[in-house]
């Protein structure tokens, strides 16, 4: 899935940054700096968020 509309992409990116900080994977200051860069990209119409999605299907084997 690709998102280019900042209305939808920026909140998703914000949630991802918040979770990374909560998991202590990144410092809050680094996350905010990264988000500021994403906001800047959005104002320049250069924001693209790609999210891979997987779908699995199967059938129950007969015995």
Residue, then its C-alpha position, 0 to 999 in steps of 0.5 A: x500500500x502506498x500513501x501520498x496524501x499527508x492527511x492519512x500518511x502523517x498520522x500513521x507516521x506519528x503513531x509509528x514514531x510514538x511506538x518506537x519511542x515507547x519501545x525505547x527503540x529511538x530517542x524522543x528527540x530523534x523521532x521528533x526530528x524524523x517527523x519534522x522531516x516527514x512534515x517538510x516533505x509533505x509540504x513539498x509534495x514529496x511524502x510517500x509512505x509504503x507499507x507492505x501488506x500480506x494476505x494468507x489463505x488456506x483450506x483445512x485438510x481433509x482426513 
